[in-house]
C-alpha cells in the first residue's frame, strides 16, 4: 500500500501544536519549488488542513488569480455501528486516495488528528519523514516523554512516542526502510528565556533516547493565524493586493524560518528534481 510519492506525515497527539499550519506550509513550499504535491487530511472530524485548502481556493476565486495548490483528498467521517466495518471503510477510502496519488505526485503530505485513530497509525507507518511539532513548553513535552520534575530528566515515553516507535519497527520489517522522525520546536518565543533553554535541552535528551532529531522551528507569530482565513502562506506573493494589507517583517522572518526547516528535514528535493526533469524531457521528445 506504499505510494510512489515521498511521504511526509505531520503528527502529534496533542491538539493545537500547529500540525496543519506546518503541513500546509511544507506543501506550498514544495509546490513553489516545482514539485507535484498531493495532500491527505485524515482528521475526519476537525479537517483543519481541508479548511485551509478550501480557504485558499475561495480566495483565488475572489481575487481572480492563480496560486499553486495541492491535489487534496479529505477522508469523510465514516459512521457505522460496527468498529470493524468502520475501519474497513476508512481503509478503503485511504487506499483509493493513495491510488490516485501514486503516479501523479512527487510528494505526499498527510495531516493527522490530535488523537489516536486507526488511520493515524496507518499514516505514521507510511512516513518517509515524520514531523512532530511540539510547542515550546515543558508541559507540551509530555506528549513525547514524561519529565521528572526533580531531576529534569526524561522519564517513561508517552503513548504517542510508543506508537511512533511501533510504526518505525513495522516499516523496517516491511521494506527495510526507516522513518526519519523530526521533533519540531514550534511557537518559540522571540525572547530568550530559561524555559526556552530548558525545552531545547530536554528535547535533545528525548531525541537521543528515541533516535530522532530536533529541528529549530517556528516562532510564535500572529501572521499564521491571520493567513488562515485566506488560505495563504508566507511563501505566497507578499503584496498588498494578495494580502489585503501591507506585508510586515514578520512575513519575511517566518518565510526564512520555514526555509531553514525544509533544509533541516533533508528532503530528497535535489534527487527528485533531477528525475522529474528527465521524465519531462523524455515526454517532450515523444
Secondary structure as UniProt FT lines:
FT   STRAND          6..10
FT   TURN            15..16
FT   HELIX           19..32
FT   TURN            33..34
FT   STRAND          37..41
FT   TURN            44..46
FT   HELIX           48..63
FT   STRAND          71..74
FT   HELIX           83..101
FT   TURN            102..104
FT   STRAND          107..111
FT   HELIX           118..126
FT   STRAND          129..135
FT   TURN            138..139
FT   HELIX           140..143
FT   STRAND          145..147
FT   TURN            149..151
FT   STRAND          154..157
FT   HELIX           159..175
FT   STRAND          180..188
FT   HELIX           194..210
FT   STRAND          213..219
FT   HELIX           222..228
FT   TURN            229..231
FT   TURN            234..235
FT   HELIX           240..243
FT   HELIX           249..265
FT   HELIX           269..285
//
